[in-house]
Amino acid sequence: MIDLHMHSRYSDDGEYTPSELAEQCAAAGVRIMSVTDHNCARANEETQRAAEEKGIRYIPGIEIDGTFERVNFHVLGYGIDYQSRDFEEIEKNVADQSAKASLERLEKTRALGFTQIAEKDLLALSENNYWQKSWTGEMFAEVLLAMPEYAGHPLLQPYRSGGERSDNPFVNFYWDYYAQEKPCYAKTDYPAMEEIIDTIHRNHGAAVLAHPGVNLKGKEDMLEDICRLGIDGVEAFSSYHSPEQAERFCRAAS
C-alpha cells in the first residue's frame, strides 16, 4: 500500500506528529509514504527517520499553494531537498499572511450569522498547533458544530450526522464557505504555479498537481495548459475524486 498525501501537525489542517503518522502507516500496512504538509517541509526529517525504523520507504514531500490564471491550486513536491532555504522562505511568506487572513475569515463567518464565535474559540482549538494563528475553514466548522448556540442553525444541518455533506463535514464546510469565490474566502498572495514548479525542480523534486477534481471543478479545460508548464504529474487518486475522475486524470497524467 502507498500513501503519498498526508499532513502532520506542521500543516494547519494536520494533528499528528510525523512519528505518529509513520506509526499509523506501519499499522495500516503502508510500505511507501510521504508527508506533504502545506507550505512547510519541517516534518520530513522526523518522518524519514521514523519511517525507516519501521521498514517504510519514505519520499520527502511538501504541498505548496500557488496560482495559475487567477485560480488557486496546490502543487505537491516529491523527492525534494527539504533542507533547502527555498522552503523556509515559502513557509515564512504564508505564515506572515495567515494571521491577517484568519481574522478576515472570522469576520466573514460572523457576517453569516454566527456572531457568537470569537477569537478565543479558535485559539483554544489551535493552541497545540504549529500554525497557531492560522484558522482554516475546517477549524471554523469544528468550532461551530460544537457550539450549543448553533445546534439548530440551518447552515450547519447539512454537515451534521445524516446530512448531505456529513460524509466529511469539516472539509466539506471548508470547500463550501472558505474556498476561493466562497463567502468566507480570505485572499492570500501565493506564488505563480510556474515559480512553484521551478522551485521544486531546482530542489531535485517532481512537481505534481494535487487533487485537480477540486480545484479544476468547472474549469477542466485549464488542465492542458497546466500540463504545458512542466508539471511532472497529476494526483489521480484522491479521496476527493470519484472513480470516473480518477480514471480521467490517470489518462491526463499519461
TORTOR-388771 format. One record per residue (C-alpha): x, y, z; residue in three letters. Coordinates in Angstrom, 3 decimals, decimal comma. Each point is the difference from the previous one (the first is absolute). Layout:
BEGIN
[[X Y Z] ALA]
...
***
This chain:
BEGIN
[[0,000 0,000 0,000] MET]
[[1,171 3,540 -0,835] ILE]
[[-1,092 3,335 1,503] ASP]
[[1,725 3,062 -1,399] LEU]
[[-2,309 2,737 1,257] HIS]
[[-0,386 0,511 3,739] MET]
[[0,474 2,886 2,419] HIS]
[[1,675 0,233 3,400] SER]
[[-0,336 2,612 2,727] ARG]
[[2,202 2,240 -2,142] TYR]
[[-3,023 0,546 -2,238] SER]
[[-2,812 2,268 1,106] ASP]
[[-2,396 -2,914 -0,615] ASP]
[[2,135 -2,756 1,572] GLY]
[[-0,019 -1,321 3,551] GLU]
[[2,516 -2,859 0,294] TYR]
[[3,731 0,188 0,485] THR]
[[2,156 -1,321 -2,849] PRO]
[[0,942 -3,038 2,102] SER]
[[-3,636 -0,740 0,748] GLU]
[[-0,778 0,041 -3,721] LEU]
[[2,795 -2,509 -0,610] ALA]
[[-1,408 -2,234 2,743] GLU]
[[-3,484 0,167 -1,502] GLN]
[[1,347 -0,817 -3,445] CYS]
[[1,882 -3,004 1,353] ALA]
[[-3,146 -1,246 1,747] ALA]
[[-2,027 0,437 -3,203] ALA]
[[2,508 -1,862 -2,160] GLY]
[[1,240 3,043 -1,917] VAL]
[[3,381 -0,780 -1,545] ARG]
[[0,734 3,323 -1,727] ILE]
[[-1,027 3,346 1,527] MET]
[[0,469 3,734 -0,338] SER]
[[-1,021 2,836 2,311] VAL]
[[-0,973 2,994 -2,141] THR]
[[-0,727 2,792 2,441] ASP]
[[-1,475 3,255 -1,255] HIS]
[[2,793 2,491 -0,742] ASN]
[[2,305 -1,619 2,544] CYS]
[[2,775 -2,599 -0,312] ALA]
[[0,807 -0,341 3,700] ARG]
[[-1,569 -3,445 0,502] ALA]
[[2,246 -1,793 -2,468] ASN]
[[3,072 -0,650 2,131] GLU]
[[-1,948 -1,516 2,911] GLU]
[[-2,322 -1,978 -2,262] THR]
[[2,850 -1,402 -2,056] GLN]
[[1,768 -1,222 3,117] ARG]
[[-3,177 -1,513 1,492] ALA]
[[-1,047 -1,601 -3,285] ALA]
[[3,389 -1,616 -0,576] GLU]
[[-0,088 -1,462 3,519] GLU]
[[-3,259 -1,729 -0,957] LYS]
[[1,215 -1,231 -3,350] GLY]
[[-2,037 2,513 -1,989] ILE]
[[1,465 1,707 -3,045] ARG]
[[-0,318 3,747 0,480] TYR]
[[-0,206 2,633 -2,754] ILE]
[[0,540 3,600 1,205] PRO]
[[-2,894 2,261 -0,927] GLY]
[[-1,819 3,315 0,246] ILE]
[[-3,275 1,489 -1,283] GLU]
[[0,323 3,594 -1,184] ILE]
[[-2,814 2,452 -0,649] ASP]
[[0,242 1,882 -3,271] GLY]
[[-1,998 1,717 -2,718] THR]
[[-0,503 -0,418 -3,722] PHE]
[[-2,192 2,387 -1,975] GLU]
[[-1,418 1,402 3,283] ARG]
[[-1,086 -3,453 1,215] VAL]
[[1,531 -1,502 3,146] ASN]
[[1,578 -3,440 -0,225] PHE]
[[2,101 -2,330 2,130] HIS]
[[3,215 -1,484 -1,388] VAL]
[[1,597 -3,025 1,637] LEU]
[[3,786 -0,234 0,004] GLY]
[[1,529 -3,495 0,337] TYR]
[[3,609 -0,986 0,549] GLY]
[[0,952 3,560 0,925] ILE]
[[3,073 1,207 1,838] ASP]
[[-2,118 0,923 3,004] TYR]
[[2,863 1,806 1,759] GLN]
[[0,136 2,658 -2,720] SER]
[[-0,551 3,605 1,059] ARG]
[[-2,513 0,270 -2,849] ASP]
[[-2,550 -1,853 2,100] PHE]
[[0,732 2,120 3,072] GLU]
[[-0,795 3,081 -2,075] GLU]
[[-3,266 -1,540 -1,239] ILE]
[[-1,020 -0,736 3,584] GLU]
[[0,856 3,520 1,177] LYS]
[[-1,960 1,607 -2,842] ASN]
[[-3,158 -1,926 0,889] VAL]
[[0,454 0,367 3,768] ALA]
[[0,317 3,770 -0,275] ASP]
[[-3,359 0,185 -1,770] GLN]
[[-1,898 -2,689 1,916] SER]
[[-0,859 1,932 3,162] ALA]
[[-1,561 2,869 -1,938] LYS]
[[-1,918 -2,369 -2,284] ALA]
[[-1,286 -1,972 2,997] SER]
[[-1,448 3,120 1,618] LEU]
[[-1,677 0,844 -3,314] GLU]
[[-1,544 -3,484 -0,093] ARG]
[[-1,273 0,545 3,528] LEU]
[[-1,750 3,234 -0,938] GLU]
[[-1,543 -1,580 -3,080] LYS]
[[-1,165 -2,979 2,070] THR]
[[-1,694 2,368 2,407] ARG]
[[-1,646 1,717 -2,980] ALA]
[[-1,640 -3,327 -0,861] LEU]
[[-1,871 0,286 3,284] GLY]
[[2,400 -1,826 2,327] PHE]
[[0,548 3,049 2,195] THR]
[[0,885 -1,971 3,145] GLN]
[[3,209 -1,474 -1,383] ILE]
[[3,085 1,772 1,375] ALA]
[[3,772 0,015 -0,351] GLU]
[[0,347 -1,923 3,256] LYS]
[[-2,009 -2,889 -1,442] ASP]
[[2,411 -0,415 -2,903] LEU]
[[3,076 0,516 2,176] LEU]
[[-1,202 -2,720 2,375] ALA]
[[-0,151 -2,384 -2,940] LEU]
[[3,382 1,013 -1,442] SER]
[[2,000 0,413 3,219] GLU]
[[2,015 -3,169 -0,625] ASN]
[[0,373 0,567 -3,725] ASN]
[[3,149 1,155 -1,750] TYR]
[[-2,077 2,635 -1,850] TRP]
[[-1,802 1,382 3,049] GLN]
[[-1,377 3,115 -1,674] LYS]
[[-0,981 -1,675 -3,250] SER]
[[-3,671 -0,970 0,191] TRP]
[[-1,260 -2,087 -2,879] THR]
[[-3,539 -0,586 -1,181] GLY]
[[0,213 -3,468 1,531] GLU]
[[0,757 1,581 3,371] MET]
[[-2,938 2,388 -0,274] PHE]
[[-2,212 -2,996 -0,745] ALA]
[[1,298 -1,920 3,014] GLU]
[[-0,653 2,941 2,319] VAL]
[[-3,412 0,911 -1,395] LEU]
[[-1,339 -3,563 -0,026] LEU]
[[0,967 -0,346 3,670] ALA]
[[-1,645 3,247 1,159] MET]
[[-3,368 -0,657 1,706] PRO]
[[-1,213 3,438 -1,131] GLU]
[[-0,096 -1,306 -3,578] TYR]
[[-1,421 -3,470 0,581] ALA]
[[-2,918 0,752 -2,297] GLY]
[[1,579 2,487 -2,372] HIS]
[[-1,158 -0,795 -3,564] PRO]
[[3,397 0,666 -1,604] LEU]
[[1,554 -2,723 2,138] LEU]
[[-2,634 -2,695 -0,483] GLN]
[[1,546 -1,461 -3,201] PRO]
[[3,222 -0,692 1,942] TYR]
[[-1,587 -1,754 2,979] ARG]
[[-0,529 -3,754 0,197] SER]
[[-2,276 -1,117 -2,804] GLY]
[[0,332 3,274 -1,923] GLY]
[[0,872 0,096 -3,676] GLU]
[[3,492 1,367 0,719] ARG]
[[0,657 -2,095 3,117] SER]
[[2,324 -2,526 -1,665] ASP]
[[2,968 2,313 0,685] ASN]
[[-1,602 2,949 1,789] PRO]
[[2,976 2,174 0,912] PHE]
[[1,622 -0,231 -3,427] VAL]
[[-3,332 0,443 -1,789] ASN]
[[-0,732 3,092 2,063] PHE]
[[3,342 1,410 -1,070] TYR]
[[-0,689 -0,587 -3,694] TRP]
[[-3,517 1,423 0,280] ASP]
[[0,830 3,192 1,900] TYR]
[[3,749 0,732 0,132] TYR]
[[1,367 -1,065 -3,374] ALA]
[[0,675 2,480 -2,779] GLN]
[[-3,156 1,853 -1,137] GLU]
[[-1,916 -1,163 3,115] LYS]
[[-1,512 2,447 2,557] PRO]
[[2,701 -0,333 2,682] CYS]
[[3,002 -0,119 -2,328] TYR]
[[2,957 2,132 1,092] ALA]
[[2,554 0,721 -2,690] LYS]
[[3,606 -0,956 0,530] THR]
[[2,649 0,880 -2,569] ASP]
[[1,556 -3,250 -1,163] TYR]
[[2,827 -0,442 -2,514] PRO]
[[-0,753 -0,783 -3,632] ALA]
[[-0,192 -3,675 -0,869] MET]
[[2,910 0,394 -2,392] GLU]
[[2,140 1,266 2,892] GLU]
[[-1,028 -2,923 2,211] ILE]
[[0,824 -2,550 -2,687] ILE]
[[3,402 1,651 -0,489] ASP]
[[0,676 -0,044 3,756] THR]
[[-0,837 -3,707 0,258] ILE]
[[2,137 -0,860 -3,024] HIS]
[[2,875 2,148 1,282] ARG]
[[-0,073 -2,076 3,171] ASN]
[[0,134 -3,308 -1,874] HIS]
[[-3,709 -0,796 0,408] GLY]
[[-2,947 -0,984 -2,177] ALA]
[[-2,961 2,397 -0,200] ALA]
[[-3,479 -1,562 0,092] VAL]
[[-3,326 1,831 -0,270] LEU]
[[-2,028 -0,844 3,123] ALA]
[[-3,671 -1,142 -0,095] HIS]
[[-0,926 1,718 -3,294] PRO]
[[-3,592 -1,201 0,320] GLY]
[[-0,463 2,655 2,680] VAL]
[[1,959 2,977 -1,290] ASN]
[[-0,924 -0,552 -3,641] LEU]
[[-3,710 -0,469 0,649] LYS]
[[-1,749 1,863 -2,795] GLY]
[[3,394 0,936 -1,480] LYS]
[[1,117 -3,373 -1,358] GLU]
[[1,299 1,551 -3,225] ASP]
[[2,869 1,559 1,989] MET]
[[1,633 -3,379 0,605] LEU]
[[1,604 -0,118 -3,435] GLU]
[[1,534 3,456 0,511] ASP]
[[1,301 -0,997 3,441] ILE]
[[1,646 -3,088 -1,423] CYS]
[[1,898 2,242 -2,440] ARG]
[[1,619 1,826 2,922] LEU]
[[2,280 -2,958 0,678] GLY]
[[-2,035 -1,744 2,702] ILE]
[[1,272 -3,571 0,455] ASP]
[[-3,266 -1,664 0,903] GLY]
[[-3,585 0,224 1,202] VAL]
[[-1,408 -1,428 3,231] GLU]
[[-2,640 -2,316 -1,419] ALA]
[[-0,917 -1,993 3,094] PHE]
[[-1,404 2,223 2,726] SER]
[[-2,794 -0,241 2,554] SER]
[[-1,458 3,002 -1,808] TYR]
[[-0,240 -1,860 -3,320] HIS]
[[-2,645 -2,373 -1,281] SER]
[[1,207 -3,176 -1,789] PRO]
[[-0,920 1,652 -3,302] GLU]
[[2,082 3,075 0,826] GLN]
[[2,937 -2,154 1,080] ALA]
[[-0,099 -1,837 -3,318] GLU]
[[-0,150 3,275 -1,942] ARG]
[[2,924 1,510 1,888] PHE]
[[2,009 -3,190 -0,452] CYS]
[[-0,410 0,418 -3,750] ARG]
[[0,979 3,675 0,254] ALA]
[[3,120 -0,852 2,001] ALA]
[[1,124 -2,492 -2,604] SER]
***
